[in-house]
Amino acid sequence: MLEIIDLCAAYGRIPILNRVNFQVDRAEVIGVLGHNGMGKTTLMRTLMGLMPATSGQVLYQDEEITREPPHVRARRGIGYVPQGRGIFPQLTVLNNLKIGAANADRDTVERVVEGLPLLKPLLNRMGNALSGGEQQILAIARCLCAEPQLILLDEPTEGVQPSIVDQLEDILTHLRINLRLTIVLVEQNLNFVADFADRVLIIQKGAIVNEMVPGALKDPAIIDEFVGMRA
């Protein structure tokens, strides 16, 4: 479904992504793991078109989209849940969802809420009145309102209490199994990645340097390698 070939990106003259290569199959979940400053968020922004690639290719469903802007990628079926959630804090939960569903059919919001019943009692609450975990669930729900086939998910457990992390895992498992969505997940919570991903890519200095099976993240030696991340 998604293929990345020698992808490079930079902030001005400062290179960030260095010939990134990987591919993602339909309904597969890929975890991207790395320390802060290694290029994880830049990778997600480049895949969504929010940051231009300086070279390389992004192929989605066998079509090149490397130079397409974000709104065109969204119409193709690529959704993005950014680090920090990016909800509209001065709008209600319901209006946040309606904005996400602007180009979808009238029943989309209702279907998304039915699939995420935690949102039902929150529909009339303002975005800035939600907890961090509730905001993250709203951000995922708003993304789903655009009816994506591929979701780019950046640090979903950051700043979220453990009980909500469990609920997020349930939600993402539902998306993967019942909706057969494809997910690229950037995350520093090792247990979350180990429990949810099919494969894990390691990024260092803007390049994919290794791939491992998720179960390896339970190995104490691997945990020591990523000391400072959340286990």
N, C-alpha and C positions, 0 to 999 in steps of 0.2 A: 504493500500500500504506500509506503513512504521509503524513499531511498535518498541518502545524502552522499554526495560524491565530492571529495576534496574541498569541502566547504571552508572558506576563510571569511573572517570579518574583522573589522578594526574600528577603534575610536580614533579618528584622525590618523595619525601616523603610528599609533600604538596597536600592534596586532593583538587580537584576543583569541579568535578561533584559528587553528593551524591545521588545515587539511583534514577536517573531520569526515570520517567515513562510517556509515552504518546503514542498516535497513530494518524496517519494521513490517511484519506481516499483518494481515487483517486479523482483528480481534486479539492481537498480541499486546502484552504490557511490557514495556522496556523501562527499566530504572536507569537513571543516570546519576552516578555518585561521584562526589569529589569535594575537596575542601573549598572554603570560600576563596573567591578570586581566581578560580580555575576556568571560568568561562561558561558555567552551567546556564545562568540566566541569559547571557548573550546568545547562547545556542538557541534557547527557546524563542527569544525575540527575533532572531534571524529566521528561524523556521516559520514564524508567523508573518514575517515581512515588515516588522516594526523597525528592524535594523537592516540596512542593505548588506548583502554579501559582496565582498571584494573580488571573490573568484569562487569557482566550484559550481555545483548544481544541487538543486532541490527538486526531486521528482515526486509527484503525488499522483497515484493511480496511473502511472506510466506517462504522465504529462509533465513537462518542465514548468515550474512555477517560480523559478529563482528570482525573477524581476517583477513578479506580480505584487501589487499592494495588499495590505491586510484585508480590506473589505472584499477583494476578489477571492482571496484564499478562504475567507469565512463563507462566502457563497458556494465555494467548492465543497465545503463540509469540514473545514478545520476550525476547531474551537480552541480558545486559549483562556486559561485561568491563571492570571499573573501572580507572582509573589506579592504579598500584601493585599490580595483579593480584588482591589479595584472596584468595589461596589460604589453606588451613588449614595452617600451617607444621608443626604437631605431628602431622599425619596423613600417611600414605603417599600417593604419587601415586594408587594404585588406590583408596584410600578417599576421596580428594578427588573422583575421578570418580564413585564410587558415590553420593556425596551429590548431585552434579549430576544423576544419573539416578534420583533417588528416585521421581519420578512417571512414569518411562518404563518400557519393557518390559525384560525381563531381559537381552536381547542388546545393548542400546544401548552399554554400555561397550566391549564387544568390537568393535562396528562402529566406534566412534570411534577406538579404538586402532589398528585395521587401517588407518584412513584417515590416522593420524598415527603412523607407525612409529617416529619418534624417541622416543616415550614407552615403547615396549616394554621396553627394558632398564632403565627407571627406575621401573617399577611398584611395587617394594618399597622405594624410597628415600623418606625423609621429605621433606616439602615444603621445610623450611628447609635441606636439604642440596643443593638444586638451585641452579644458576646463575640469574642474572636472566633470561636468555633461555629457559632450561628452565622457569622459573616462568611466563613469559608463555605459552609453548606449553601448559602445563598449564591455565592460566586459560582459554584459548580452548577447550581440549578439554573442560573441565568445563562451560563454557557450552553446547557442542555436545551434551553428554549430556542436556540438557533438551529437545533437538530443536526449537530455535527456527527461525523463518522469517525473522526480522529480528534482526540483531545490532548492538548499540550498543558500539562499540569505542573506548576512551579511551586515547590515547597508547600504542599497543602497542610502539613501538620505544624508549621512554624507558629509558635505562640498559641497553640491549641492545647487545652487541658486533656489529660489522658483518656477520660471517659468519652470525649468527643472524637479523639483519634480512633477509638474502636468503632464509633458510628461512621466515621469517614471511610474506614476500611470496608464496612458493610455496604455503604453506598457505592463505592468503587467496584466492589465485587459484583453488585447488582448490574452496574453499567457494563461490566465486562462479560458476564455470563448471560444475562437476560437480554441486553440490548446489543451485545456483540460489538461494543465500541473498541476502537484501538486507542491505546493510551501511551504517551511518552511522559514519564514521571521523573522530575528532578526532585530529589529529597535527601535530607541528611539524617533522617531517623532510620537507622540500620534495620531495626526490627520491622518497621513498616514496609520497607523495600523488600526485605527477605520474605515477608508473608504474602506480598501482593504481586511482585514482578515475575515474569517468565524468564527474563535475562537481565543481567546488570552490566552496564558499561561504566568503566572507570575513566574519568576525564582528568587530565593533568596538563596544566599550561596550555589549555585550549585544544588539546588533542585527545582522542580516544586511545588509551594506551593498553587497555586490557578488557576482557570480558570474562564474567564468572557466573556460575549458577547461583541463584539466590541463597541456597542453603549454606554457601561458603561464608555468608555474613554472620553466621552463628559461631564461626571458628574464632577462638580467643586471639589467635595470631592476626587474623584479619581485623578484628575489633581494635587491637593495639595499633595497627597500621593507620586506622582512621580515628585515632584518639582525638577527642574534642568534638566529635560528632555525637549525636544522640543515639544511644543504644536502648 
